[in-house]
Amino acid sequence: MGRARGEPADAYQRALGLLVRREHSRRDLARKLEQRGIEPAEASAAVEKLAGQGYQDDARFAACFARDRASSGYGPVRIRVELAGHGLGEDAIVLALEACEADWPDLARRQVERRWTTEVLADPARRRKAVEFLLRRGFDQDSAWAAVRGRAAGDDEF
């Protein structure tokens, strides 16, 4: 028999509704269901069922998340930490960063190019601030310093 009008959806339907809006990791999906009053065991069973049906996939979530964050100007260090925060293992994180196919040094250079002129970066204090910005965004020190030095030298070709 069908649900009565206004009766809350079961865990599976709620999880499916969340996945229709955007990808979620298994851990995030289970957490959101629990926040909506679903018992942990029921939430876990619903997430497992959806994963078995291919509606939820941690690898797909990780790849989408990494591409989205890279296109927003974030580096691999930060993306790695954020993916780990979503409950993903090291293997899934490595695969997601590889699937991203980002040119991290180029992405760092574009971030510097968007924010600072060559004249501004002539000041060593401003160069340090630019590097600190890139480090916060998740770029490694080598990429950050190379991007800032390249822009400070006026190397528009990079």
Buried (B, 14 or more C-beta within 10 A) or exposed (E): EEEEEEEEEEBBEBBBEBBEEEBBBBBBBBBBBBEBEBEEEBBBBBBEBBBEEEBBBBEBBBBBBBBBBBEEBBBBBBBBEBBEEBBBEEEBBEBBBEBBEBEBBEBBBBBBBEBBEBEBBEEEEBBEBBBEBBBEBBBBEEBBBBBBBBBBEEEEEB
